[in-house]
Amino acid sequence: MLVKATYSDASNKNITDDTVSPAMLSVSDTEVTISYTEDGIEKSVTQSITVYERPSISAGAVGNH
């Protein structure tokens, strides 16, 4: 996930030390909170998400080449 801060002067910066909560997602999660601190000021935003169940792959489904 790319987190970008946009400042009042229209400049922006990619944030690399952000935290996302919850850290482990499940299909019942509908939003995450993304936070970071810069110059002693903490900023956070809540973002709506959709989590899809990971498809299971059986050993027989993988072809041998």
VENZINOR-V541812 format. One record per residue. N is the residue number from 1. RES is the residue in one small letter. PHI is phi in radians with two decimals (* if undefined). PSI is psi in whole degrees, -180 to 180 (* if undefined). D_LAST is the distance of its C-alpha to the last C-alpha in whole Angstrom. Layout:
n->(N;N)
res->(RES;RES)
phi->(PHI;PHI)
psi->(PSI;PSI)
d_last->(D_LAST;D_LAST)
This chain:
n->(1;2;3;4;5;6;7;8;9;10;11;12;13;14;15;16;17;18;19;20;21;22;23;24;25;26;27;28;29;30;31;32;33;34;35;36;37;38;39;40;41;42;43;44;45;46;47;48;49;50;51;52;53;54;55;56;57;58;59;60;61;62;63;64;65)
res->(m;l;v;k;a;t;y;s;d;a;s;n;k;n;i;t;d;d;t;v;s;p;a;m;l;s;v;s;d;t;e;v;t;i;s;y;t;e;d;g;i;e;k;s;v;t;q;s;i;t;v;y;e;r;p;s;i;s;a;g;a;v;g;n;h)
phi->(*;-1.73;-1.98;-2.20;-1.58;-2.04;-1.72;-1.08;-1.56;1.31;-1.33;-2.52;-2.65;-1.28;-1.70;-1.96;-1.99;-1.44;-2.12;-2.11;-2.26;-1.31;-1.29;-1.90;-1.71;-2.29;-1.12;-1.46;-1.31;-2.09;-2.74;-2.22;-1.92;-1.93;-2.31;-2.73;-2.15;-2.41;0.93;1.37;-1.90;-1.60;-2.14;-2.58;-2.53;-1.81;-2.11;-1.21;-2.44;-2.20;-1.89;-1.74;-1.17;-1.23;-1.18;-1.55;-2.12;-1.53;-1.03;-1.25;-1.43;-1.66;-1.29;-1.71;-2.01)
psi->(135;126;126;128;135;127;167;-23;12;2;163;167;136;133;127;-9;38;162;145;133;130;152;-36;124;151;168;-17;-10;136;-6;157;154;126;127;153;161;133;128;38;3;123;134;144;157;146;130;130;142;164;127;124;146;138;129;141;143;121;158;-33;-17;-13;123;149;126;*)
d_last->(34;37;40;43;47;49;53;56;56;53;51;48;46;42;43;40;42;42;42;40;41;40;38;35;35;34;34;38;39;40;41;41;44;43;46;47;50;51;55;56;55;52;51;48;47;45;42;41;38;35;33;30;28;25;22;21;17;16;14;13;13;9;6;4;0)
